[in-house]
Amino acid sequence: MTPNWVKPDWIVDPGEAEAAAVALDEGDPGWRELFDIPPVESGGYPEVAYFAGNSLGLRPKATRVELMEDLDSWGRWGVEGHHDASRPWLPYHGLLTEPAARLVGALPTETVVMNSLTVNLHLLMVSFYRPTADRFKIVIEDAAFPSDSYAVRSQAAFHGYSPDDAVVRLSPRAGEDVLHTEDVLAAVSAPDVALVLLGGVNYLTGELMDIPTITAAGRAAGAVVGWDLAHAVGNVPLALHEWDVDFAAWCSYKYLNSGPGALAGAFVHERHLASGLPRFEGWWSTEEASRFEMAAESRPPASADAWQVSNPPIFSMSPVRTSLEIFDKVGISVLRERSLRLTAYLEKLLAGITSTRPLQVITPTDPSRRGAQLSLRIGGGLRAGALAKTLRFDHGVIADAREPDVLRLAPVPLYSLYHDCWRAVEALAQAVPENA
């Protein structure tokens, strides 16, 4: 029997809702065949409906093959693999630079893949957080990912400031869940702000910030503006160079599907590359041509490579390279278009059940102000973690819970289906009782 809550008005097919979802997949299939989809544990389908790609993306099928090729080079060449491997290790990180730059809208000289996200943020703040007695505050969201909060508070303390005084946390207006751009602009324009460090897409609510407008306002006021793009890269189109962003960092294990703990990326605008900013250095900070001269002093290149410290882990770079090849092949603009369609479809389905259940979508309804994520606030005494377990073990739907009361659903355009969206909403309708 067709559930009467699945009646999105833009689906012409008046037939069964599940059949309508299947028909949409036939006409707009995505690139699911490139990925390994986990098998289902329950729910009557062969594969899970996976909505946690904003936490950990699924594995591309090519990753195992190409990683084994790099591992085999180690066995074949030993130390000579630095120069003689099929993908030599000495310049290996350069294989990732141009595709990463294209994905974030940067010049190759402005882009480097290295370390992990918070390590990169700290290395960049060494250069870009230069507080003075009159200008020392750091602006972040109150709902920033905890690691960002820890990082900026520790940076403030390292420079001798009270974190409670130095860190400005932006909260939504009373009774609201997301920020207003005008409120952000007012905060970043204050004369005592040294650094703005916001999430391009907020991890909790899925709100897409107005990166170019906020960047322009902060820089015009004399602040340095950096961005944490963990939930933005591979999710929405970016133009970091054009937007005049000072610096940015991102991880590669969410929408970039490079595996748990995958190497992260960093961006430094070209105007800073030869500016003499202070910077921590190590072996890979010096220019490649003279690296094996073993000189006592570094000769850093005029590129983001100068922010590298250690030699890169090749077997961790391999999955990132594989993933970036997929994004180069498909294109972020094409992915964004499918993402808008998928997320709108999920939103329509959710609207059919939220009015009679203790469920509220807290992500902006304007498609231009969100990425591939809808966050639900759960009431009725339910906890997000318990609901996520019910969805997984009773229905084969994997979502991401943020305790106590937020459930995040991310229909990822590379591999998610319209049918996955239908399954998720049907599962929620069964798992969350209607209001008494």
Salt bridges, closest charged atoms under 4 A:
ASP9 OD1 - LYS348 NZ 3.15
GLU18 OE2 - HIS419 NE2 2.67
ASP28 OD1 - ARG338 NE 3.28
ASP28 OD2 - ARG341 NE 2.82
ASP36 OD2 - ARG59 NE 3.05
GLU41 OE2 - ARG392 NH2 2.76
GLU47 OE1 - ARG32 NH2 2.98
GLU66 OE1 - ARG321 NH2 3.30
GLU69 OE1 - ARG87 NH2 2.94
ASP70 OD1 - ARG87 NE 3.12
GLU98 OE1 - ARG102 NH1 3.71
GLU110 OE2 - HIS241 ND1 2.71
GLU110 OE2 - HIS269 ND1 4.00
ASP142 OD1 - ARG169 NE 2.83
ASP164 OD1 - ARG153 NH1 2.97
GLU176 OE1 - HIS180 NE2 2.60
ASP177 OD1 - ARG377 NH1 2.31
GLU182 OE2 - ARG173 NH2 3.38
GLU182 OE2 - HIS180 ND1 3.72
ASP183 OD2 - ARG173 NE 2.75
ASP192 OD2 - LYS137 NZ 3.23
GLU207 OE2 - ARG369 NH2 2.79
ASP244 OD2 - ARG219 NH1 2.67
ASP244 OD1 - HIS269 NE2 3.29
ASP244 OD1 - ARG271 NH1 2.70
ASP246 OD1 - ARG219 NE 3.45
ASP246 OD1 - ARG271 NH2 2.45
ASP246 OD1 - HIS272 NE2 2.79
GLU270 OE2 - HIS241 NE2 3.80
GLU281 OE2 - ARG279 NH2 2.81
GLU287 OE2 - ARG299 NH1 3.95
GLU293 OE1 - ARG299 NH2 2.61
ASP305 OD2 - HIS93 NE2 3.19
GLU325 OE2 - ARG321 NH1 2.93
ASP328 OD2 - ARG102 NH2 2.61
GLU347 OE2 - ARG370 NH1 2.92
ASP400 OD2 - ARG402 NE 2.90
ASP400 OD2 - ARG408 NH2 2.67
GLU403 OE1 - ARG383 NH2 3.76
ASP405 OD2 - ARG377 NE 3.24
ASP420 OD2 - ARG32 NH1 3.23
GLU434 OE2 - ARG357 NH1 3.91
